[in-house]
């Protein structure tokens, strides 16, 4: 009997079969059709509009300079002199341009905690670049108007507003007669087709992030049509260079939640969860490449290529993928088996559930942890007993996988969102993905777990913190007392500052604090009469802060509930939270809002 999901898949494939010129009868996939290069007119047009000068030039020299207009003091600034090859926008009065730009982070720098800084560029002598530049006198993002003489018509600066504004080119050939968009597309494609793997990887990386991806929107811009980009890079999934091939395969990966894993070369590529909901238009992008990706997953001697190919096929729900799953699940590589496990929820039904139960007996804890992830991601309620069995494994609480510590785990920390190999922890996080009505009794039974007590409490209390208020407040108190003992025993001085830094709220403890706060804020004023809830309010104050807004929120709570004595004391202890930082203006604002409501 066909499941509803299978029927939907068949109908869905039938619809797309009608929309395509031809279908491979062996795979059920459309035959690859010719595609045309298409340059987008969104982000690229904005980049062109922002630039005062767009040119191609060859570097003559690059010298470190001091220019206070570049506002990030932890980054070195260079003045690079280039010989003009072609000007695509703007005007210059000489054959040479001096281009000022961020070059690299200074030693000891990179402690940046503000908005995302501009990109830094190292421009090498003798190399050619296509550059989008701004006039040196024009202020901008992280760039103020210079106070020095800026009348030099051949001096320009980096477009600090845009992270993709300088591009390496293969040679010094002129770009006469080309539009800016076509020139950029030409230069990147020349690099892609170059025999040097470094040039290939550079170009593929830029083409990838300069077109909208179904995997992620962050870091991607809408310069080029995604189909055209995939067409241009597709031959390199079979590159002799493993770095190039693995990265290129990753370009075909579709949407969803992503983690990471280490490749054979020590780099990073994403791993797609097996439960991802993929938009139809995204699936059509990889239709014609699926057979090749399956062949790589089946036959490549590179484990990294095989894993990347399996990940790229996740969420597509192609029949060819379903047919290939059994050998992947029995592969000699635990990493291949683990990645294949994540695809099983793409094909819901009894067969997939049987395979998940089978892989729960795999000899590798990494594979078993992937089983937990797959069950949790797909919320397969019938397999909750598998998670209960896995949760009995002791790896997490007795021997956390580095660099995680027990304290990290208790606050909800995960190793790259995976904890691969820690079956206990992976099962715990999988249980948390279910509705509390499905796993509530299991969570109650395991409330004494060293790692998950805090997180299980928060899950149980997410709909109604009232019955769990004593437990939630108690967890914050236990944490506070433990940290203070550790601070007292440490050699760090001054201890007050060290204690304050250790008490920063995050993860499950931050969730707990907010649950308590919002529960108390929703109680009637009478609930606080006679100091009946002082024990909970005291812990709200003493359990630490995530930011300076926490004491202001507490003050607002006190004023709204008529707890004016507590509010006045909180004002007097102004420095209790952030040293000498004065919160009085924020307290005054709360008072003013209170007065306005009375009026």
N, C-alpha and C positions, 0 to 999 in steps of 0.2 A: 504493500500500500504506500502510495506517495504521501509524504507529509505536506502540510500547507506551504512550508518553506520551499520544498522541492517543486511544487506546482507553480509557485510564484516565480521561481528561478527559470523554469521552462518557459513560462509566459513571457518573462522579461527577455530571455534570449531570443524567443521567437520574434518579439517586437524589433529587436536590434538586427535580427537576420533580415527582416524586410527592409530595414534602413540601409543595409550595406550592399555593395555590388556583388559580393561573392562570399561564400562561407566554406571553410575547410571542413569536410564531412567527418574527418577523423577526430577533430578537436572541438567542433562546434563554434569555432572562432572565425571572425571575418578575415578574409584574405587581405594582406597589407596593400593599401592603395597609395598612389603617389600623392605627396602633400607639397604645398607651396610654402615658401618662407613668407612669414607675415610679421611685420614690425608693428608693435602696439603704439598707441598714441596717448597713453596716460602718463605714467611716471616719467617716461623718457622725454615727453614733451615738456613736462615741468622742469626736468633737469636742464634741458636746452634753454628754456626761458630764464632760468636762474643764472645761467652762465653769461658773463660779459664777453668772454673769449673762449672759443673752442678751437683747438689747434692740435696738430701733430708735430712733435719736435724730438730732436735727438739731444741727449744730455751731454753738455760739455764739462760741467763741473758742479759740485754740490758742497756747500759750506755751512757749517753750523753758525747761526746768528742769534742775536737777542732782539726780540720785538715784543714789547709788552702788550701789543694789540692781540696777540695770541694768548688767551686768558688762562690756559691750563699750564701752570708753572712746572708741573711734573713731566711735561712732554717737551723734548727738544724740538727746536724749530730750525729748518734749513732753508737757505736760499739756493735754488737750483737754476743754473743757467742752461738754456736750451736753444739750439739752433732751429729756427722755424723750417718745417718741411711743407706743411699745408695749413692754411687758416680756413676754417669752416664757418666760423661766426666771429664777428667783431673786426677790429682793426689794430694793427701794430705799425709803429713808425720805423722799425729796424728789422733786421733779419734774426735778431736774438731777443729772447724773453727771459726775465728773471722771475722765477715762480717760487713764492714762499709757502711753506707747508709744514705740518707736523711730521717729524721724521721717526721718532721712537720715544718710548718712555725712558725717563732718566733713571739711573741706578737708585734703588730705594723708593722709586715712585710706584705708580700703579696702585696706590691705595685709594683709588677714586671711588667716592660713594655718592656722587651726584647723578645728574642725567647722563645718558649714554654719551661718551665723549666722541669727538670726530675720529675718523680713521687716520692712522699714520701711514706714511708712504716712504719707502727707501728707493730713491731714483738713482740708478747706477749709471756711471759715465759710459758713454758709447751706446747705451740702449735707447730705444725710441718708445714714445708714449703718446697716447691720445688723451688730452687733458681738457676738462671743463673747468674754467677758472673765473674768478671774480676780480673786479678792480681792487687794487690794494687799499684804496681809500674807503671802500664800502664796508660798513659794519655788518655783522652777521652773527650767527650762532657761535658762541664761544670766541667771538672776534669783535673787538671794539674798534672804533674809529681811531686810526693812528694819530699821534700828536706831531710826528715828524713830517718833513716835506714829502708829500705824496703826489707830486705833479709828474713823476716819471711815467711816460706813456707806455713803457715796455715792462712795467712791474705789475705783477698780478699775484693773487693768493689762492689758496685752496678753498674750494666750496665746502666750508665746514658744515653746512646744512645737509649735505648728502654724502652717504657713506660710499657710494659708487660713483666716483667722478674722475678717477685716474685709471687708465687702462694700458697695460703693457701691449706693445705691438711687435710683430715678428721682424719687421725690417723698416727701412727708411724710404719706402716707395711713397710717392705723392698720392694724395686722395682727390685729385682734380675731378670735378664734375659729379662728385658723389654727395648725396644728402648726409647729414650727420648720422641719422639712424642707419642708413645703408653702410656708411663708413665703419661704424662701430660693429655692425653685424659681420662685415667683411673681415675686419681685423681679428675678431674672435674666432671666426671659422678658419682663417689661415693658421692660427695657433692650434686649433683642434686637429687640423690635418698635418701638422708638423710631426716629424718622426721623434722629436724629443718628448719623452713622457711628461717631463716637468711642464712644458708648454701645453701639452694636451690637458693635463690635470687643471692647470690654471684656467684655461679657456672653458672647460666643462663646468668647473665650479662657478665661474662668473655667469655663464649661460643659465645655469640652474637657478641661481639666486636672482637673476634678472628676468625671470618669468614666474608667473603665479603657479605655486605648487599645491597639489591636493593634500600633501602631507602636513604642511605648516604654512602659515602666513607670515610669521615673524621672520625677518631677515630677507624676505623675498620682495622684489619689486616688479612692477608690471611694464617691463621694457619690451620684451619679445613674446610672441605667441608661443604658448607651451607646446603645442603640437609640433611647431617648426623646430623648437629646441630639441625635443625628443627625437625627431627625425635626424637632426644633425649629429647628435651624440650617440645614437643607437649602435653604430658599428663598434663602439669602444667597450661594449659589454664583453667583447671577446678580445680585448687588448692583451698583448703579451705581458704588460705590466699590471701586476695585481692591484696596485693602488688605483690606477686609472679605471680598471674594470670594476672594482668594488664600488668606487664612488659613482661611476656611471650607472651601475645597476640600481643604486640608491635613488637615482633621479626618477625611476619608474615606480617608486613606492608611492602608495596612495595615502588617503587621509587617515585620521585616527590618533590615538594616544601613542606616543613613542617613547621608548627608553633607549638605551645604548648598549653596545657590547664591544669588546676589544677585537680588532681584526688580527690576523696573523702578523701584520706588520707593526702592530702597536698603535694604529690609528683608531678612529671611532666612526661607526656608521649606525644608523638608527634601526631599531627593531620594532615592527608594527605589531600591535596586539591583534589577536585573532578575532576579536568581536567588533571590529570597527564597522561603522555604517558609512559606506562610500557612496557618494553621489554618482548617479548614472553617467553624467558627462565625464567624470573622472575615470570610470571604468573603461569607457570607450577609448581613452588615451592609450591604454596598454593592451587593447585587443590584439593588435597585429604583432605585438612583441612577446606575447605570452608563451608561444611555443618555444622560442629561443631561450626564454628565462627558465622554462621547465627543463630544457635540455642541459642548461648550465647547472641547475640544481641536481640533475640526475648524474651528470658525467664529469663535471669539472674536478680536477685533482685539488683545487683550492677550496678548503673548507669555508673560508671567508666568502668566496664567490657564491658558493652553494647556499649559505645562510642568507646572504643578501638577496639572492634570487627568490628564495622561499618567502622572505619578508616582503618583497615587492609584490608577490602574488597574493598576499594576505588581504582579505576583504573583497577580492574579485569574484569569488564563488564560482569560478570556471569549472566545468566538468573535468577538464584536463588536470586541474589541481587536485580535485577529489580523488581521481584515479591514481595520482602519484603519491598520495599521502602514505600508504602502507610501507613502501620501501624507505621513505624518509624517516618514518617512525622507528624503523629497525636499523637505521644507519649506524655504522661503527662510531661515528663522532657524536658525543653527547650533545654538542652544540647544535648539530643538525637535527637530532631527535627533539631537543627542546624547542627549537624554532618551529618545527612541524607540529608539535603539540598545540602551539598557539593558534594554528589554523583550524583545528578541529571544530571549534564553535562556529566557524563559517558554514558548516554543513550539519545543522542541528538534527537530532534524531537518535534512535537507539544505537545505531552503529558507532557514532561519534562518542557517545557516553561509554560504550563498551571499551573503545580504544583508550579513553581517558582512564578508566579503571585499570586497564592493562598497564598503561604507562606509569600508574601510581606504584607499580611493583618494579619499576626500572631500577637497575643497580646504581644509577647516578642520582645523587641528591639534587643536582642542578636540573635534571629532567623532571624529578618529582616536584620541585618548586615551580616549574613551568606549568605542571598539571594544576597546581593550586591557583596559579594566576589565571589559567584558562577557565577554570570553574568559576572563579570570582568575577572575572570580566563578563562572562556570559550569564552569570547568576543562575547556574544550573542547580535548581533546588534539589533535584533527585540525587545529586552528587554531594550534597552537604555532608553525609556520613564519611565520605572520603576525606573531606577537610578536617573532620573531627579526629579521624585516625592520624592524619598528618600533623595535626596540632599537638599530638602527644609526643612527637619527636623533640628531643631536648636541645637541638643545636643553638637556637637563638639565645635563650636565657643563660645557658652554661658556657657558651663559647661564641660570642658575636663575631661575625665575619668582619675583619678589618676593612676600612678604617673605622667602622661603626663601634661605638662603645655601648654598654648596657644603658647608660644615661641617654644616649642618642635614640636607642630603640624605645625607651620608655616615653620619650617625648614625641614619638611618631616618626622618627627618622628612618629613611630607607636608603639602601645603597643603589643610587641611580634609578630609583623608583622600581627596583627589581628584587634585591636581596637573593639573587640567584644562588642556589646551593644551600640556603638556610630554609629548610622545609617548614620548620615551626613558624618562623616569621612570615613566610609567604602564605601559609594557611591562615594565619591570624588576619593578615590584611585582606585575604579573600573573603573571610567571614564578615568583615566589616562592610563589604560591598553589597551584602544582602539587606533586605528590609528587616527591621528589628522584629517584626512579627514572625519572620521565618527562622531567625537564629537567636532570638532573645533568650531562650532557656539555655542554649549552649554558652552564651556569653555569661549568664549568671553563674553557671556551673564552673566557669573558668576565671572568675573575678580575682582569684588569688595568683593568677599568672604574673610572674615577675615583669615580663615585658609589656603585656597588653592590659593590665588592670585599668590604667588611666583611659586608654582608648575604648575599651569595652564599656566602661562607665559612661563615657560621653555618648556612645552609641545608644545605650539603654535609656539615657536621659534626653535624647534629642527631641522627642515629642513632648515630654513633660518632665522637666528637671525636678519638680517638687519632691517626689518620693526619694530622689537620689541626692538631695541637697546636702545632707550630712556627709555622705560619702565623697561628694565632689569637693566640698570645703576641706574635708580631712586629707584629701590627696594633695591639695595645695599646701596645707600645713606640714605634712610629712616631707614634701619636697623642700620647703623653706628650712625646716630644722636640719635636714640632712646636709643641705648646702652650707649652712652656718657652721656646722661641725667640721666640714671639710675646709672651710676658709680659716677657721681657728687653728687647725692643724697644719696649715700651709705656711710657706715662708714668704708669701706675697705681701708686700706692704705698699701703700696703706691698706689695711684689711677692709675698711669701709668701701673704698673704691672697688676692690676686688669682689667683695660681696655683691655690690650693686651690679657689676658686670655679669656675675654668675646668675643673678636673679632675673635676667631678661626673659620675658615670657615668649614662648614659641611653641609651635606644633600643638600637641594634644593639650598641653597645659594652658596655652592661649585660648583654645576652644573651651576648655573647662571654665576659665575665668569669665569668658563672655556668656556662657550658659548661666552661671551664677548671677552675673550682673543683670542680664535681661530678665531672669526669673524674678529677682528682687524688684526691679523697676516696674514690673507688671502687677506687683502685689498692692493691695490697698494700703493707705497710710496707717490704718489701725493695726496692721500686722507688725509694725515697728514699735508700737507703744510699749513703754516700760523696758525698753532695751532688749526685747525678746529675740531680735535678730542681730544683736551686736556681734555675736561670735562669728557670723558670716560676713558682716561688714568689716570687722577687724581684718579678716583674712584677705578680703578684696584689696585693702590698703597695703597689706604687708607682703603679698605674694609675688611682687615684682611687676615690672612694666614692660610692655612691648614698645611703647613710644610715649611721648609727652602728653598724648591725648587721654591716657588712662586716668591720671589724677583729676583731670578736668571733668571726665565723665562721672567719676565718683562724687565730685563736688556737686555736679548737676543733680545726681541722684539724691544727695542729702538735702539740697534746697527744695527739690520737688516733693519730698516726703516730709518736709517740715523739721528735719533733723539739723536745726541751725547750730546747735552746740558742736556737733561733729564737723559741720561745714567750717565753723570758725577755727576749730583746732587744726583742720586740714590746711587752712590758709596760713596759720602760724608756722606749720611745719613745711612750708613751701619748698625748702631745699632738700627735703627728705628724699625726693625722687631724682632730681637732676642737678644735684650740687647747688651751684650758685645761680642756675638758670631761673629767672623770675617768671613764675606763672601768674602773677597777680593780674595782668591785663586780661587774661583768659577767664579768671575767676570773676573779674568785674563784668565781663560780657555776659556771663551766666546770670549774675545778679540783675543786670539791666533787663534781660529777657524775662526774668521772674517778675520784676516790677511792672513791665509792660502788660503781662498777662493779668495782673491784679487790676490794673486800670481798665 
